[in-house]
Structure formats: C-alpha cells, structure tokens
Amino acid sequence: MKKNNIILIIVVVAIIAVVAMIFASGGSATTIDVVGSTSVQPVAEKLAETYQSSHADVKINVQGGGSSVGIKSAQDGTADIGTSSKELKADEKKGLTEYTLGQDGIVIAVNNNNSVSGLTTEQLKDIYSGKITNWNEVGGSDAPIHLITREDGSGTLDAFEAIVMGKDTKIKSDAIVQSSTEAVKQSVKQDPDAIGFVSYAHMSDDVKALTIGGVAPSDVTIGDGSYELQRPFIFLVKGTPTGDVKEFIDWVMSSEGTKVLNDEKIVKSSNQSYSS
C-alpha cells in the first residue's frame, strides 16, 4: 500500500507540474491589438503574420473600423496600436507617437470598359461635386457618371476630400457609399459607368486606374510626389511604446519590415517616426 501511495503521489505531482507549465506558457504569451484604417488593415495583417512567424510568443490581432476609430483607440489606450491613412490634425496628435510606414496613392478607378484614360484634378472635383454628370463631358461615351465614395471616418475619404474637393466643395449627396476599398473596387468592376477612389496598395487589374494631370500612379510617382493623390499610412501609440509593442514597431521600421511594406506597394517614407 505504501508503495502504491508513493506512486500515486508521484503521478499527482507530475500532473500538477505539467498543468502549471501549460498555464505558465499560456500566461507568458503577449497580445498586441492593432485597430483602425481599413486601408492599412491588410498591410498591418501582413506585417503581423510575418512577425509572428519568428515570434511565436506574440499574438497580434488586427481590426479595421476606419482611421477615426484608430486614432481614438490609440488616444484612449483601448488598442496598443492605432492605424490611420490620413494626416492627423493638431488636436488629434496630442499624447500620441506617430510612425509613418510610408505613402499610399489614392487611385481613381473606373470600369475596364470605360474609354476615359485620365482626368485633371479639377475635372475630378467637378465630377464628385455633380458639376460634371456625363462621361461625354470628359471624352467618354454618352452615359451618366455613377459616383462611388467611402463612409464617414474613412481615412481614404478624408484624404480625397482634402486633396481634391477642398474645404468648401462637398461630394454629391447621392453618391453610393461603400465601407472599404474592396467594396469600392467591386462596385466599379460591376458598373461600366462607375468611378471610385481606392488604395494604391490594393489596386488590381479588375478595374482601371486613371492618370491624374497626365501622371499615372506608381511606386516612382508616389515616391517623388509627382502623383499628387497620396496619403500616409501611420501607426499610432499612446505615449512612448515599450516592451513587445516597441519591439514589433522597431521590427516594422527595420529592413525586414520595409521588405514587407515594399511587397505590399507602400512607398517607404524617409520620415521614420516622430512624437507629438
């Protein structure tokens, strides 16, 4: 009986030790929450996926919601990293550290069957304000122009309004609102008379990119600023990042992270980071 009791005790102790090791292992894993721009989201997901492949002890959750959500989540500290695809206003910068991943072009997309190949910024403004309503007014066929836009809070929308529309001109109220770059592309792909604006990082051959002022969007033209429709992709952190969050951001800004960004068609900015 004594021998059996000893064996039982050894087994129980071994089980307790294994369970303790499992809990200890689970407890040591770090979770990083990244929230914000739906344009930045796929890029952030790719960065997270690549980083986690060599950092098994870190779990990175990436969610969308829009640039406004990303800024607020960073300000509130409800996310470890907020993401934005628009420049922050002075009052939004307070208490945040910004990391500019690079520049993303805003591509003006039309259906592949549309004969129009380019517009000026002024023509684009007149189209979205409703001053120009037919494709034949800009060299296309006789057909009404169907406007596709983005939802309030979208960094892509904010950048488009700032660059193209200006402070005093509004997008026509009957424009069809979509909640993501992919949704805009699908709308344009399915409608030969549609026009929309999408992220260069997620542009594809199923829609056609227009030149703006004679300049086509590309890595070169976005990098040198000759393609004027562009905006930054930004990571935001409340205060100064520490621990695993700092290590992840340092990796993103390193040559390894830059390779991922290049693969995702983000033109790396020389301004690595700055605080405010």
URDAUR-V678837 format. One record per residue. N is the residue number from 0. RES is the residue in one letter. D_LAST is the distance of its C-alpha to the last C-alpha in Angstrom with 1 decimal. Layout:
BEGIN
n->N res->RES d_last->D_LAST
n->N res->RES d_last->D_LAST
END
This chain:
BEGIN
n->0 res->M d_last->71.8
n->1 res->K d_last->69.9
n->2 res->K d_last->69.1
n->3 res->N d_last->67.8
n->4 res->N d_last->65.7
n->5 res->I d_last->64.1
n->6 res->I d_last->63.3
n->7 res->L d_last->61.8
n->8 res->I d_last->59.7
n->9 res->I d_last->58.5
n->10 res->V d_last->57.6
n->11 res->V d_last->55.7
n->12 res->V d_last->53.7
n->13 res->A d_last->52.9
n->14 res->I d_last->51.8
n->15 res->I d_last->49.6
n->16 res->A d_last->48.1
n->17 res->V d_last->47.3
n->18 res->V d_last->45.7
n->19 res->A d_last->43.6
n->20 res->M d_last->42.5
n->21 res->I d_last->41.6
n->22 res->F d_last->39.5
n->23 res->A d_last->37.8
n->24 res->S d_last->37.0
n->25 res->G d_last->35.7
n->26 res->G d_last->33.6
n->27 res->S d_last->31.9
n->28 res->A d_last->30.5
n->29 res->T d_last->26.8
n->30 res->T d_last->25.6
n->31 res->I d_last->22.2
n->32 res->D d_last->21.6
n->33 res->V d_last->19.9
n->34 res->V d_last->19.9
n->35 res->G d_last->19.3
n->36 res->S d_last->20.3
n->37 res->T d_last->24.0
n->38 res->S d_last->23.6
n->39 res->V d_last->21.3
n->40 res->Q d_last->23.5
n->41 res->P d_last->26.4
n->42 res->V d_last->24.3
n->43 res->A d_last->22.5
n->44 res->E d_last->26.0
n->45 res->K d_last->27.3
n->46 res->L d_last->24.6
n->47 res->A d_last->25.3
n->48 res->E d_last->29.1
n->49 res->T d_last->29.0
n->50 res->Y d_last->26.9
n->51 res->Q d_last->29.1
n->52 res->S d_last->32.2
n->53 res->S d_last->31.5
n->54 res->H d_last->29.8
n->55 res->A d_last->32.3
n->56 res->D d_last->30.8
n->57 res->V d_last->27.7
n->58 res->K d_last->27.9
n->59 res->I d_last->25.2
n->60 res->N d_last->25.6
n->61 res->V d_last->24.2
n->62 res->Q d_last->24.5
n->63 res->G d_last->24.0
n->64 res->G d_last->23.7
n->65 res->G d_last->21.5
n->66 res->S d_last->17.9
n->67 res->S d_last->17.7
n->68 res->V d_last->19.0
n->69 res->G d_last->16.6
n->70 res->I d_last->13.5
n->71 res->K d_last->15.4
n->72 res->S d_last->16.6
n->73 res->A d_last->13.2
n->74 res->Q d_last->12.2
n->75 res->D d_last->15.7
n->76 res->G d_last->15.9
n->77 res->T d_last->19.1
n->78 res->A d_last->18.2
n->79 res->D d_last->17.0
n->80 res->I d_last->15.5
n->81 res->G d_last->14.9
n->82 res->T d_last->15.8
n->83 res->S d_last->15.4
n->84 res->S d_last->17.6
n->85 res->K d_last->16.0
n->86 res->E d_last->13.0
n->87 res->L d_last->10.8
n->88 res->K d_last->11.3
n->89 res->A d_last->9.1
n->90 res->D d_last->10.3
n->91 res->E d_last->9.8
n->92 res->K d_last->6.0
n->93 res->K d_last->6.0
n->94 res->G d_last->6.2
n->95 res->L d_last->5.9
n->96 res->T d_last->6.0
n->97 res->E d_last->7.7
n->98 res->Y d_last->11.0
n->99 res->T d_last->13.1
n->100 res->L d_last->16.7
n->101 res->G d_last->18.3
n->102 res->Q d_last->19.9
n->103 res->D d_last->22.4
n->104 res->G d_last->25.0
n->105 res->I d_last->26.3
n->106 res->V d_last->30.0
n->107 res->I d_last->32.6
n->108 res->A d_last->35.2
n->109 res->V d_last->38.9
n->110 res->N d_last->41.9
n->111 res->N d_last->43.6
n->112 res->N d_last->46.7
n->113 res->N d_last->45.0
n->114 res->S d_last->46.5
n->115 res->V d_last->43.5
n->116 res->S d_last->41.5
n->117 res->G d_last->38.9
n->118 res->L d_last->37.4
n->119 res->T d_last->35.6
n->120 res->T d_last->32.4
n->121 res->E d_last->34.5
n->122 res->Q d_last->37.0
n->123 res->L d_last->34.4
n->124 res->K d_last->33.0
n->125 res->D d_last->36.7
n->126 res->I d_last->37.4
n->127 res->Y d_last->34.5
n->128 res->S d_last->35.3
n->129 res->G d_last->39.0
n->130 res->K d_last->40.3
n->131 res->I d_last->41.6
n->132 res->T d_last->43.2
n->133 res->N d_last->45.6
n->134 res->W d_last->45.1
n->135 res->N d_last->48.0
n->136 res->E d_last->46.0
n->137 res->V d_last->43.8
n->138 res->G d_last->46.7
n->139 res->G d_last->47.1
n->140 res->S d_last->49.8
n->141 res->D d_last->50.9
n->142 res->A d_last->48.8
n->143 res->P d_last->46.3
n->144 res->I d_last->42.6
n->145 res->H d_last->41.0
n->146 res->L d_last->37.3
n->147 res->I d_last->35.0
n->148 res->T d_last->31.5
n->149 res->R d_last->28.8
n->150 res->E d_last->28.0
n->151 res->D d_last->25.4
n->152 res->G d_last->22.1
n->153 res->S d_last->22.6
n->154 res->G d_last->19.9
n->155 res->T d_last->22.9
n->156 res->L d_last->24.3
n->157 res->D d_last->21.2
n->158 res->A d_last->20.9
n->159 res->F d_last->24.7
n->160 res->E d_last->24.8
n->161 res->A d_last->22.1
n->162 res->I d_last->23.9
n->163 res->V d_last->27.5
n->164 res->M d_last->28.2
n->165 res->G d_last->26.0
n->166 res->K d_last->25.3
n->167 res->D d_last->29.0
n->168 res->T d_last->30.7
n->169 res->K d_last->30.8
n->170 res->I d_last->32.0
n->171 res->K d_last->35.6
n->172 res->S d_last->36.0
n->173 res->D d_last->38.6
n->174 res->A d_last->36.4
n->175 res->I d_last->36.6
n->176 res->V d_last->33.4
n->177 res->Q d_last->32.6
n->178 res->S d_last->30.0
n->179 res->S d_last->29.2
n->180 res->T d_last->29.6
n->181 res->E d_last->32.7
n->182 res->A d_last->34.2
n->183 res->V d_last->33.8
n->184 res->K d_last->35.4
n->185 res->Q d_last->38.3
n->186 res->S d_last->38.9
n->187 res->V d_last->39.1
n->188 res->K d_last->41.2
n->189 res->Q d_last->43.7
n->190 res->D d_last->44.0
n->191 res->P d_last->45.3
n->192 res->D d_last->44.1
n->193 res->A d_last->40.5
n->194 res->I d_last->37.3
n->195 res->G d_last->33.8
n->196 res->F d_last->30.4
n->197 res->V d_last->29.2
n->198 res->S d_last->26.8
n->199 res->Y d_last->28.0
n->200 res->A d_last->27.2
n->201 res->H d_last->29.9
n->202 res->M d_last->32.3
n->203 res->S d_last->36.0
n->204 res->D d_last->39.4
n->205 res->D d_last->40.6
n->206 res->V d_last->39.0
n->207 res->K d_last->38.9
n->208 res->A d_last->35.9
n->209 res->L d_last->36.5
n->210 res->T d_last->35.7
n->211 res->I d_last->33.5
n->212 res->G d_last->34.8
n->213 res->G d_last->36.9
n->214 res->V d_last->34.1
n->215 res->A d_last->34.1
n->216 res->P d_last->31.0
n->217 res->S d_last->30.9
n->218 res->D d_last->28.8
n->219 res->V d_last->29.7
n->220 res->T d_last->29.1
n->221 res->I d_last->25.8
n->222 res->G d_last->24.8
n->223 res->D d_last->26.0
n->224 res->G d_last->24.8
n->225 res->S d_last->28.4
n->226 res->Y d_last->28.2
n->227 res->E d_last->26.1
n->228 res->L d_last->25.5
n->229 res->Q d_last->22.5
n->230 res->R d_last->19.1
n->231 res->P d_last->16.6
n->232 res->F d_last->16.9
n->233 res->I d_last->13.6
n->234 res->F d_last->13.2
n->235 res->L d_last->10.7
n->236 res->V d_last->10.7
n->237 res->K d_last->10.1
n->238 res->G d_last->8.9
n->239 res->T d_last->10.2
n->240 res->P d_last->13.2
n->241 res->T d_last->16.6
n->242 res->G d_last->20.2
n->243 res->D d_last->21.5
n->244 res->V d_last->18.2
n->245 res->K d_last->16.8
n->246 res->E d_last->20.2
n->247 res->F d_last->20.3
n->248 res->I d_last->17.0
n->249 res->D d_last->18.2
n->250 res->W d_last->21.4
n->251 res->V d_last->20.0
n->252 res->M d_last->18.4
n->253 res->S d_last->21.6
n->254 res->S d_last->24.8
n->255 res->E d_last->26.2
n->256 res->G d_last->23.4
n->257 res->T d_last->23.5
n->258 res->K d_last->27.2
n->259 res->V d_last->26.7
n->260 res->L d_last->24.2
n->261 res->N d_last->26.8
n->262 res->D d_last->29.5
n->263 res->E d_last->27.7
n->264 res->K d_last->27.4
n->265 res->I d_last->23.7
n->266 res->V d_last->23.3
n->267 res->K d_last->20.9
n->268 res->S d_last->18.1
n->269 res->S d_last->17.9
n->270 res->N d_last->14.0
n->271 res->Q d_last->13.9
n->272 res->S d_last->10.3
n->273 res->Y d_last->6.9
n->274 res->S d_last->3.8
n->275 res->S d_last->0.0
END
